[in-house]
Amino acid sequence: MTHEVDDDATPPRRGGYRKGAERRAQILDEMIRMVAAQGVDASSLRSVADALGITHAALRHYFPSRDELLLAVYREHEVREQDAPDRMRSAIGDMRESASRNRAVPGLVQLYTTLAADAVQEGHPATRDFMRERFTRLRAELAELIAADQAAGRIRADLDPVDLASLGIAASDGLQVQWLLDPEAVDGERVLRLLESIIPAATD
């Protein structure tokens, strides 16, 4: 398949913004497919350009660096996850359902762990900002769900919701790494169900 490379590499003119948005979406779709099937090793700018039949320079017009491409892919993946039909509305319940869905896309789980590893190293400021903002948002969202469970008597009210949210995130992320390294030995969904069961409920 061939594409009109020259148009991609030049600034958008009349009608160019729509074409640019469509091409960017096409790149992200191809990248998500490649990562889901092959992992992050397939995510170099050049390999994505080759798969799309465009030049490396044309791809860099949309994503100047590997970090920007990986972040855009994970952001798009998160948007699609929010629309998952089986999402629950409890802190650990959401994580369990996500762990179940992730079994089908280990490459995207690997992408997440790659971003987390990059974020704690020098030279990845955009990735560090993204992961810090993501953890801040996720802690707040989970703490809100935990507070609702506390109000309903499902979780003891004297436990700090943010601390419990942090514990849940740590458990989920750690289980993902263990699962990637040894899928047969670790069932993240089952372990998160165990965590959910041992969080103390309110007593009369």
DOGUVO-871634 format. One record per residue (C-alpha): residue number from 1; y, x, z. Coordinates in steps of 0.5 Angstrom, whole numbers, plus 500, padded with zeros to 3 digits. Example, Ala and Ser with C-alpha at 12.3 -4.5 7.8 and 13.67 -1.06 7.14 Angstrom:
// residues 2
<num->1 | py->491 | px->525 | pz->516>
<num->2 | py->498 | px->527 | pz->514>
***
This chain:
// residues 204
<num->1 | py->500 | px->500 | pz->500>
<num->2 | py->507 | px->503 | pz->498>
<num->3 | py->514 | px->501 | pz->501>
<num->4 | py->521 | px->502 | pz->499>
<num->5 | py->522 | px->508 | pz->503>
<num->6 | py->529 | px->510 | pz->501>
<num->7 | py->532 | px->503 | pz->503>
<num->8 | py->529 | px->504 | pz->510>
<num->9 | py->532 | px->511 | pz->511>
<num->10 | py->539 | px->508 | pz->509>
<num->11 | py->544 | px->504 | pz->514>
<num->12 | py->543 | px->497 | pz->513>
<num->13 | py->547 | px->493 | pz->508>
<num->14 | py->548 | px->486 | pz->506>
<num->15 | py->541 | px->483 | pz->508>
<num->16 | py->539 | px->490 | pz->511>
<num->17 | py->539 | px->487 | pz->518>
<num->18 | py->534 | px->482 | pz->517>
<num->19 | py->530 | px->487 | pz->513>
<num->20 | py->531 | px->492 | pz->518>
<num->21 | py->528 | px->488 | pz->524>
<num->22 | py->522 | px->486 | pz->520>
<num->23 | py->520 | px->493 | pz->518>
<num->24 | py->521 | px->495 | pz->526>
<num->25 | py->517 | px->489 | pz->528>
<num->26 | py->512 | px->491 | pz->523>
<num->27 | py->512 | px->498 | pz->526>
<num->28 | py->511 | px->495 | pz->533>
<num->29 | py->505 | px->491 | pz->530>
<num->30 | py->502 | px->497 | pz->527>
<num->31 | py->503 | px->501 | pz->533>
<num->32 | py->500 | px->496 | pz->538>
<num->33 | py->494 | px->495 | pz->533>
<num->34 | py->493 | px->503 | pz->533>
<num->35 | py->494 | px->504 | pz->541>
<num->36 | py->489 | px->498 | pz->543>
<num->37 | py->484 | px->501 | pz->538>
<num->38 | py->485 | px->508 | pz->539>
<num->39 | py->489 | px->510 | pz->545>
<num->40 | py->495 | px->514 | pz->545>
<num->41 | py->493 | px->520 | pz->541>
<num->42 | py->494 | px->516 | pz->535>
<num->43 | py->501 | px->515 | pz->537>
<num->44 | py->505 | px->521 | pz->534>
<num->45 | py->510 | px->519 | pz->529>
<num->46 | py->507 | px->522 | pz->523>
<num->47 | py->500 | px->518 | pz->524>
<num->48 | py->504 | px->511 | pz->525>
<num->49 | py->508 | px->513 | pz->518>
<num->50 | py->502 | px->515 | pz->515>
<num->51 | py->498 | px->508 | pz->517>
<num->52 | py->504 | px->504 | pz->514>
<num->53 | py->505 | px->508 | pz->508>
<num->54 | py->512 | px->510 | pz->509>
<num->55 | py->515 | px->517 | pz->510>
<num->56 | py->516 | px->520 | pz->517>
<num->57 | py->524 | px->520 | pz->516>
<num->58 | py->524 | px->513 | pz->515>
<num->59 | py->520 | px->512 | pz->521>
<num->60 | py->525 | px->516 | pz->525>
<num->61 | py->530 | px->511 | pz->523>
<num->62 | py->528 | px->506 | pz->527>
<num->63 | py->524 | px->510 | pz->533>
<num->64 | py->528 | px->517 | pz->533>
<num->65 | py->523 | px->520 | pz->538>
<num->66 | py->515 | px->519 | pz->541>
<num->67 | py->518 | px->516 | pz->548>
<num->68 | py->522 | px->511 | pz->544>
<num->69 | py->516 | px->509 | pz->540>
<num->70 | py->512 | px->508 | pz->546>
<num->71 | py->517 | px->505 | pz->550>
<num->72 | py->518 | px->500 | pz->545>
<num->73 | py->511 | px->498 | pz->544>
<num->74 | py->510 | px->497 | pz->551>
<num->75 | py->516 | px->493 | pz->552>
<num->76 | py->513 | px->489 | pz->546>
<num->77 | py->506 | px->488 | pz->550>
<num->78 | py->509 | px->486 | pz->556>
<num->79 | py->513 | px->480 | pz->552>
<num->80 | py->506 | px->478 | pz->549>
<num->81 | py->503 | px->478 | pz->556>
<num->82 | py->508 | px->474 | pz->559>
<num->83 | py->506 | px->468 | pz->554>
<num->84 | py->498 | px->469 | pz->556>
<num->85 | py->496 | px->462 | pz->557>
<num->86 | py->491 | px->464 | pz->563>
<num->87 | py->497 | px->467 | pz->567>
<num->88 | py->497 | px->465 | pz->575>
<num->89 | py->502 | px->464 | pz->580>
<num->90 | py->500 | px->468 | pz->585>
<num->91 | py->501 | px->476 | pz->586>
<num->92 | py->494 | px->478 | pz->586>
<num->93 | py->492 | px->473 | pz->582>
<num->94 | py->496 | px->475 | pz->576>
<num->95 | py->494 | px->482 | pz->577>
<num->96 | py->486 | px->480 | pz->577>
<num->97 | py->488 | px->476 | pz->570>
<num->98 | py->491 | px->482 | pz->567>
<num->99 | py->485 | px->486 | pz->569>
<num->100 | py->481 | px->482 | pz->566>
<num->101 | py->485 | px->482 | pz->559>
<num->102 | py->486 | px->489 | pz->559>
<num->103 | py->478 | px->490 | pz->558>
<num->104 | py->479 | px->488 | pz->551>
<num->105 | py->485 | px->493 | pz->550>
<num->106 | py->483 | px->500 | pz->554>
<num->107 | py->488 | px->504 | pz->549>
<num->108 | py->494 | px->499 | pz->552>
<num->109 | py->492 | px->501 | pz->559>
<num->110 | py->492 | px->508 | pz->557>
<num->111 | py->499 | px->507 | pz->554>
<num->112 | py->501 | px->505 | pz->561>
<num->113 | py->498 | px->511 | pz->565>
<num->114 | py->501 | px->515 | pz->560>
<num->115 | py->508 | px->512 | pz->561>
<num->116 | py->507 | px->513 | pz->568>
<num->117 | py->505 | px->520 | pz->568>
<num->118 | py->511 | px->522 | pz->563>
<num->119 | py->516 | px->518 | pz->568>
<num->120 | py->515 | px->523 | pz->574>
<num->121 | py->516 | px->530 | pz->569>
<num->122 | py->522 | px->533 | pz->567>
<num->123 | py->524 | px->531 | pz->560>
<num->124 | py->523 | px->524 | pz->559>
<num->125 | py->529 | px->521 | pz->562>
<num->126 | py->528 | px->514 | pz->558>
<num->127 | py->521 | px->513 | pz->561>
<num->128 | py->523 | px->515 | pz->568>
<num->129 | py->529 | px->510 | pz->568>
<num->130 | py->524 | px->504 | pz->564>
<num->131 | py->518 | px->505 | pz->570>
<num->132 | py->523 | px->505 | pz->575>
<num->133 | py->526 | px->499 | pz->573>
<num->134 | py->519 | px->496 | pz->572>
<num->135 | py->517 | px->497 | pz->579>
<num->136 | py->523 | px->495 | pz->582>
<num->137 | py->523 | px->488 | pz->578>
<num->138 | py->515 | px->488 | pz->579>
<num->139 | py->516 | px->489 | pz->586>
<num->140 | py->521 | px->483 | pz->587>
<num->141 | py->517 | px->478 | pz->582>
<num->142 | py->511 | px->479 | pz->587>
<num->143 | py->515 | px->479 | pz->593>
<num->144 | py->517 | px->472 | pz->591>
<num->145 | py->510 | px->470 | pz->590>
<num->146 | py->508 | px->473 | pz->596>
<num->147 | py->513 | px->469 | pz->600>
<num->148 | py->511 | px->463 | pz->597>
<num->149 | py->504 | px->464 | pz->599>
<num->150 | py->507 | px->465 | pz->606>
<num->151 | py->511 | px->459 | pz->606>
<num->152 | py->505 | px->455 | pz->604>
<num->153 | py->501 | px->458 | pz->610>
<num->154 | py->496 | px->462 | pz->605>
<num->155 | py->499 | px->469 | pz->608>
<num->156 | py->501 | px->471 | pz->615>
<num->157 | py->509 | px->470 | pz->615>
<num->158 | py->510 | px->477 | pz->619>
<num->159 | py->507 | px->481 | pz->613>
<num->160 | py->513 | px->484 | pz->609>
<num->161 | py->513 | px->481 | pz->602>
<num->162 | py->515 | px->487 | pz->599>
<num->163 | py->510 | px->492 | pz->602>
<num->164 | py->505 | px->487 | pz->600>
<num->165 | py->507 | px->487 | pz->593>
<num->166 | py->508 | px->495 | pz->593>
<num->167 | py->500 | px->495 | pz->596>
<num->168 | py->498 | px->491 | pz->590>
<num->169 | py->501 | px->495 | pz->585>
<num->170 | py->499 | px->501 | pz->588>
<num->171 | py->492 | px->498 | pz->588>
<num->172 | py->492 | px->495 | pz->581>
<num->173 | py->495 | px->502 | pz->578>
<num->174 | py->490 | px->506 | pz->581>
<num->175 | py->484 | px->502 | pz->579>
<num->176 | py->486 | px->502 | pz->572>
<num->177 | py->486 | px->510 | pz->572>
<num->178 | py->479 | px->509 | pz->575>
<num->179 | py->477 | px->504 | pz->570>
<num->180 | py->479 | px->509 | pz->564>
<num->181 | py->475 | px->515 | pz->567>
<num->182 | py->469 | px->511 | pz->568>
<num->183 | py->469 | px->504 | pz->566>
<num->184 | py->462 | px->502 | pz->568>
<num->185 | py->463 | px->504 | pz->575>
<num->186 | py->470 | px->500 | pz->577>
<num->187 | py->471 | px->493 | pz->576>
<num->188 | py->478 | px->492 | pz->577>
<num->189 | py->478 | px->485 | pz->577>
<num->190 | py->473 | px->484 | pz->582>
<num->191 | py->476 | px->489 | pz->587>
<num->192 | py->483 | px->486 | pz->587>
<num->193 | py->479 | px->479 | pz->588>
<num->194 | py->477 | px->483 | pz->595>
<num->195 | py->484 | px->485 | pz->596>
<num->196 | py->486 | px->478 | pz->596>
<num->197 | py->481 | px->476 | pz->600>
<num->198 | py->482 | px->481 | pz->606>
<num->199 | py->490 | px->479 | pz->606>
<num->200 | py->490 | px->475 | pz->613>
<num->201 | py->492 | px->468 | pz->612>
<num->202 | py->496 | px->464 | pz->617>
<num->203 | py->493 | px->462 | pz->623>
<num->204 | py->494 | px->455 | pz->627>
***
